[in-house]
Amino acid sequence: MSSRLGQFWENTKRIAKLAKRPDRNEVWLQFKISMLGLFVVGAVGFMIRLIMIVISSFFIS
């Protein structure tokens, strides 16, 4: 068990050495992509809501 834990720790340290912090442009690109995705999901939800309002008003009236 301790061998597996030691191996995990060594692998974690090795990955941490290879990892780099994203620069400002990468962070900004990730932010823009996230906001675009949020907008698309919101727009789809809004369109579904409008369709449901139209359908429900058609059946009620």
DOTOR-135873 format. One record per residue (C-alpha): residue number from 1; residue in one letter; x, y, z. Coordinates in pm, 1 decimal, padded with zeros to 6 digits. Example, Ala and Ser with C-alpha at 12.3 -4.5 7.8 and 13.67 -1.06 7.14 Angstrom:
BEGIN
+-----+----+----------+----------+----------+
|   i | aa |     east |    north |       up |
+-----+----+----------+----------+----------+
|   1 |  a |  01230.0 | -00450.0 |  00780.0 |
|   2 |  s |  01367.0 | -00106.0 |  00714.0 |
+-----+----+----------+----------+----------+
# end
This chain:
BEGIN
+-----+----+----------+----------+----------+
|   i | aa |     east |    north |       up |
+-----+----+----------+----------+----------+
|   1 |  m |  00000.0 |  00000.0 |  00000.0 |
|   2 |  s |  00274.0 |  00248.6 |  00089.4 |
|   3 |  s |  00451.6 |  00161.2 | -00235.4 |
|   4 |  r |  00146.3 |  00264.0 | -00435.0 |
|   5 |  l |  00113.9 |  00581.3 | -00229.4 |
|   6 |  g |  00481.4 |  00663.5 | -00283.6 |
|   7 |  q |  00449.1 |  00601.9 | -00656.1 |
|   8 |  f |  00140.1 |  00824.1 | -00667.1 |
|   9 |  w |  00329.3 |  01099.1 | -00484.3 |
|  10 |  e |  00625.5 |  01076.8 | -00723.6 |
|  11 |  n |  00393.0 |  01092.4 | -01024.6 |
|  12 |  t |  00214.6 |  01390.6 | -00873.8 |
|  13 |  k |  00543.7 |  01576.7 | -00821.3 |
|  14 |  r |  00655.0 |  01496.5 | -01176.8 |
|  15 |  i |  00331.8 |  01629.8 | -01324.9 |
|  16 |  a |  00349.8 |  01942.0 | -01106.8 |
|  17 |  k |  00699.2 |  02015.6 | -01242.4 |
|  18 |  l |  00577.5 |  01983.4 | -01602.4 |
|  19 |  a |  00264.9 |  02192.7 | -01553.2 |
|  20 |  k |  00272.3 |  02562.6 | -01628.1 |
|  21 |  r |  00036.6 |  02841.1 | -01534.3 |
|  22 |  p | -00176.6 |  02967.8 | -01820.2 |
|  23 |  d | -00086.9 |  03311.4 | -01948.3 |
|  24 |  r | -00331.3 |  03598.8 | -01973.7 |
|  25 |  n | -00433.7 |  03514.8 | -02331.7 |
|  26 |  e | -00516.3 |  03153.4 | -02244.6 |
|  27 |  v | -00726.0 |  03260.4 | -01946.6 |
|  28 |  w | -00908.8 |  03520.4 | -02156.6 |
|  29 |  l | -00978.2 |  03261.3 | -02429.9 |
|  30 |  q | -01113.3 |  03014.5 | -02173.8 |
|  31 |  f | -01333.3 |  03289.1 | -02028.6 |
|  32 |  k | -01472.6 |  03383.7 | -02371.0 |
|  33 |  i | -01544.5 |  03020.4 | -02459.1 |
|  34 |  s | -01717.4 |  02966.6 | -02124.3 |
|  35 |  m | -01931.5 |  03277.6 | -02167.3 |
|  36 |  l | -02022.8 |  03171.7 | -02522.1 |
|  37 |  g | -02130.4 |  02831.5 | -02391.3 |
|  38 |  l | -02332.7 |  02993.9 | -02114.2 |
|  39 |  f | -02500.6 |  03222.5 | -02367.6 |
|  40 |  v | -02583.9 |  02930.6 | -02600.0 |
|  41 |  v | -02733.7 |  02723.9 | -02316.9 |
|  42 |  g | -02934.5 |  03024.1 | -02198.0 |
|  43 |  a | -03058.7 |  03100.3 | -02549.8 |
|  44 |  v | -03166.3 |  02739.7 | -02602.1 |
|  45 |  g | -03349.6 |  02742.2 | -02268.7 |
|  46 |  f | -03516.7 |  03071.1 | -02356.9 |
|  47 |  m | -03629.7 |  02937.4 | -02696.2 |
|  48 |  i | -03768.9 |  02621.8 | -02535.6 |
|  49 |  r | -03956.5 |  02836.5 | -02282.4 |
|  50 |  l | -04105.5 |  03052.0 | -02560.1 |
|  51 |  i | -04213.3 |  02742.8 | -02753.7 |
|  52 |  m | -04376.0 |  02597.4 | -02442.3 |
|  53 |  i | -04564.0 |  02924.4 | -02378.1 |
|  54 |  v | -04695.7 |  02926.3 | -02735.2 |
|  55 |  i | -04795.3 |  02560.3 | -02719.5 |
|  56 |  s | -04966.5 |  02593.6 | -02381.2 |
|  57 |  s | -05158.1 |  02906.0 | -02488.0 |
|  58 |  f | -05270.5 |  02724.9 | -02803.0 |
|  59 |  f | -05417.1 |  02435.0 | -02604.1 |
|  60 |  i | -05569.8 |  02651.1 | -02328.9 |
|  61 |  s | -05748.2 |  02891.7 | -02561.6 |
+-----+----+----------+----------+----------+
# end
